[in-house]
Amino acid sequence: MSPLLDTPTAPTAAPAAVDSAPGYRPGRTLPLRVEALRQWKRRRTLIMGGILVALPFVLLIAFAIGGDSDSDGRGRITLMDTATASGANFAATCLFVSAGFLLVIPVALFCGDTVASEASWSSLRYLLAAPVPRSRLLASKLAVALGFSAAAMVLLPLVALAAGTVAYGWGPLRLPTGGSVPAGDALLRIAVAVAFVFASQLVTAGLAFWLSTRTDAPLGAVGGAVGLTIVGNVLDAVTALGDWREYLPAHWQFAWIDALQPQLEWGGMVKGTAISLTYALVLFALAFRGFARKDIVS
């Protein structure tokens, strides 16, 4: 017998499965701090922040020029009439005049511009080739966009509270329905109102984010989200829809006013948050599902 046949041979090692490059960790790609810093340096972030900071001072000037009003002309006291009662009242008034439309803009901007802008700059495919997993990229961008949106919601009443306290003094929150809330409790009431306003804007965030994954035009995603939000407000004004309006997020957008009642009412805010969160989760899921299958060419 040939000695070659008798010589024991070492077993052949099975080829190692190479799933990724050595040291590559998908979860470490595109850290939140990196994405947050990128978005913070964007000019639109600074401009939007400047607008939100300037609004309380514009209202201060308007009240100084126009003077005070005790009622709406029919003997009824409104939130606008109590704006100069204290810093807390002024903060609540700023939230009232901005919650319906102005605060929609930063949410739509931060969530709608995030993915579409990368596509418009032709940098999206390079991020994915880094390689950043698609789900990781969307999760990082969504988390940062929602973080900046929440910061916008807090910035406006916070500046208004500081400016109003300097201008009108620190005192209890005077309620349009009569009575007042101590200053310490007023801060909690305003915080609850701000939290609900952010929750009610999650629908706009979902619309903007979903559209951002479907188009290469940031303006289209932002404008589309704002436009659909306006459509929702118009439909809510159609009383012929009856109880169907309760399924519209816009129907509950001012439910935070219940936080400024003598007794804090949660019913409307809970319903509004549930409706808004349901729509938002569906839209976020559609964004992730569609982007996972999308052919990225830009």
MIMARLUM-713803 format. One line per 3 residues: their letters; for each residue z, x, y of C-alpha. Coordinates in steps of 0.1 Angstrom, whole numbers, padded with zeros to 4 digits. Each point is the difference from the previous one (the first is absolute). Layout:
BEGIN
A> Z,X,Y  ...
% end
This chain:
BEGIN
MSP> 0000,0000,0000  -0008,0013,0034  0030,0014,0019
LLD> -0013,-0019,0030  0007,-0033,-0018  0035,0011,-0011
TPT> 0011,0010,0035  0021,-0028,0015  -0014,-0012,0033
APT> 0021,-0013,0029  -0003,-0037,0005  -0023,-0009,0029
AAP> 0019,-0014,0029  -0012,-0034,0013  -0014,0002,0034
AAV> 0025,-0010,0026  -0008,-0031,0019  -0006,0008,0036
DSA> 0008,-0030,0021  0004,0017,0033  0002,0034,0016
PGY> 0031,0021,-0006  0028,-0010,0024  -0018,-0031,0012
RPG> 0024,-0029,0006  -0017,-0033,0011  0033,-0012,0015
RTL> 0003,0030,0023  -0034,-0006,0016  -0002,-0014,0036
PLR> 0037,-0001,0007  0013,-0027,0023  0011,0025,0026
VEA> -0035,0015,0002  -0017,-0034,0003  0026,-0012,0026
LRQ> -0006,0031,0021  -0037,-0005,-0002  0004,-0036,0012
WKR> 0025,0009,0027  -0024,0024,0016  -0027,-0026,0002
RRT> -0008,-0010,0036  0001,-0037,-0009  0036,0004,-0011
LIM> 0011,0015,0033  -0020,-0026,0020  0015,-0029,-0019
GGI> 0035,0015,0004  -0005,0003,0037  -0011,-0036,0003
LVA> 0031,-0013,-0019  0023,0021,0022  -0018,-0011,0032
LPF> 0002,-0037,-0007  0037,-0005,0007  -0004,0017,0034
VLL> -0030,-0022,0008  0022,-0030,-0006  0028,0014,0020
IAF> -0024,0004,0030  -0013,-0035,-0006  0035,-0015,0000
AIG> 0009,0020,0031  -0031,-0013,0019  0001,-0035,-0013
GDS> 0037,-0006,0002  0021,-0021,-0024  -0007,-0034,-0013
DSD> 0027,-0024,-0013  -0022,-0023,-0021  -0036,-0009,-0009
GRG> -0001,-0027,0027  0011,-0028,-0023  0037,0010,-0001
RIT> -0003,0019,-0033  0012,0036,-0003  -0024,0023,-0019
LMD> 0004,0036,-0012  -0021,0012,0030  0025,-0016,0024
TAT> 0029,0020,-0015  -0019,0034,0000  0020,0014,0028
ASG> 0034,-0011,-0013  0007,0033,-0018  -0017,0029,-0018
ANF> 0002,-0019,-0032  -0018,-0030,0015  -0027,0022,0015
AAT> -0006,0017,-0035  -0003,-0035,-0016  -0024,-0011,0027
CLF> -0022,0031,-0005  0000,-0007,-0037  -0010,-0036,0007
VSA> -0030,0008,0022  -0013,0027,-0023  0006,-0013,-0036
GFL> -0029,-0024,0001  -0028,0024,0007  0010,0034,0015
LVI> 0020,0012,-0031  -0029,-0011,-0022  -0021,0028,0015
PVA> 0020,0031,-0011  0004,-0014,-0035  -0038,-0007,-0003
LFC> -0007,0034,0016  0023,0021,-0022  -0010,-0017,-0033
GDT> -0036,-0007,0007  -0010,0034,0014  0017,0021,-0026
VAS> -0026,0001,-0029  -0031,-0011,0019  0004,0028,0026
EAS> 0000,0026,-0028  -0033,-0016,-0013  -0015,0000,0035
WSS> 0008,0037,0004  -0014,0008,-0035  0033,0015,-0010
LRY> 0010,-0026,-0026  -0020,0016,-0028  0015,0034,0008
LLA> 0035,-0014,-0003  -0008,-0015,-0033  -0016,0033,-0011
APV> 0031,0019,0009  0008,-0017,-0024  0022,-0028,0012
PRS> 0002,-0029,-0024  -0013,-0032,0016  0032,-0020,-0006
RLL> 0020,0029,0015  -0023,0001,0031  0003,-0037,0006
ASK> 0038,-0001,-0007  0006,0029,0025  -0022,-0016,0027
LAV> 0015,-0034,-0005  0035,0012,0002  -0006,0020,0032
ALG> -0019,-0029,0015  0028,-0024,-0007  0025,0025,0013
FSA> -0018,0003,0033  -0004,-0038,0002  0037,-0004,-0005
AAM> 0007,0027,0027  -0022,-0020,0024  0020,-0031,-0007
VLL> 0032,0018,0008  -0012,0020,0030  -0009,-0030,0022
PLV> 0034,-0018,-0002  0019,0033,0001  -0016,0011,0032
ALA> 0003,-0036,0014  0037,0000,-0008  0006,0033,0017
AGT> -0021,-0009,0031  0015,-0035,0001  0036,0013,-0002
VAY> -0007,0024,0029  -0016,-0028,0021  0022,-0030,-0009
GWG> 0031,0015,-0016  0016,-0002,-0034  0012,-0034,-0010
PLR> -0001,-0028,-0024  -0033,-0016,-0012  -0004,-0032,0019
LPT> -0016,-0027,-0022  -0026,-0024,0013  0017,-0028,-0020
GGS> 0033,0007,0018  0029,0023,-0006  -0003,0037,-0006
VPA> 0005,0026,-0027  0022,0031,0005  -0018,0032,0008
GDA> 0009,0016,-0034  -0012,-0030,-0020  -0031,-0002,0023
LLR> -0012,0034,-0013  0003,-0012,-0035  -0020,-0032,0008
IAV> -0027,0020,0017  -0002,0024,-0030  -0004,-0030,-0023
AVA> -0028,-0013,0022  -0018,0033,0001  0003,0003,-0038
FVF> -0016,-0034,-0004  -0028,0007,0025  -0009,0031,-0021
ASQ> 0001,-0021,-0032  -0022,-0026,0015  -0026,0027,0010
LVT> -0003,0012,-0036  -0029,-0025,-0005  -0019,0018,0029
AGL> 0009,0033,-0016  -0014,-0011,-0034  -0032,-0014,0016
AFW> -0006,0032,0020  0008,0023,-0029  -0023,-0019,-0024
LST> -0028,0000,0025  0005,0037,0006  -0008,0007,-0036
RTD> -0031,-0022,0002  -0017,0015,0030  -0008,0033,0017
APL> 0005,-0014,0035  0036,0001,0012  -0007,-0024,0028
GAV> -0013,-0025,-0025  0032,0002,-0021  0022,-0003,0030
GGA> -0020,-0027,0018  -0004,-0020,-0033  0037,0000,-0006
VGL> 0007,-0011,0036  -0027,-0026,-0001  0013,-0015,-0033
TIV> 0035,-0001,0014  -0013,-0019,0030  -0018,-0024,-0023
GNV> 0033,-0006,-0018  0016,-0009,0034  -0028,-0024,0008
LDA> 0003,-0017,-0034  0038,-0004,0005  -0007,-0018,0032
VTA> -0021,-0026,-0019  0026,-0027,-0005  -0024,-0020,-0023
LGD> 0008,0026,-0027  0034,-0014,-0003  0023,0017,-0025
WRE> -0028,0024,-0010  0009,0020,0032  0032,0011,-0017
YLP> -0020,0022,-0023  -0015,0018,0030  0019,0032,0011
AHW> -0006,-0009,0036  0020,-0032,-0004  0032,0021,-0003
QFA> -0007,0028,0024  0025,-0012,0026  0027,-0010,-0025
WID> 0020,0030,0013  0010,-0022,0029  0025,-0015,-0025
ALQ> 0019,0032,0003  0007,-0009,0037  0017,-0033,-0008
PQL> 0038,-0005,0003  0001,0001,-0038  -0024,0024,-0017
EWG> -0026,-0020,-0020  -0016,0018,-0030  -0022,-0028,-0015
GMV> -0032,0006,0021  0002,0038,-0002  0005,0000,-0037
KGT> -0030,-0023,-0006  -0021,0020,0025  0009,0033,-0016
AIS> -0008,-0014,-0035  -0034,-0013,0011  -0009,0032,0019
LTY> 0011,0023,-0028  -0019,-0019,-0026  -0033,0002,0019
ALV> 0007,0037,0008  0006,0010,-0036  -0033,-0017,-0011
LFA> -0019,0018,0027  0015,0033,-0008  -0008,-0004,-0037
LAF> -0036,-0009,0009  -0002,0032,0021  0013,0022,-0028
RGF> -0022,-0017,-0026  -0032,0001,0020  0005,0036,0012
ARK> 0006,0012,-0036  -0035,-0011,-0009  -0018,0008,0032
DIV> -0027,0025,0002  0011,0024,0027  -0031,0014,0018
S> 0015,0009,0034
% end
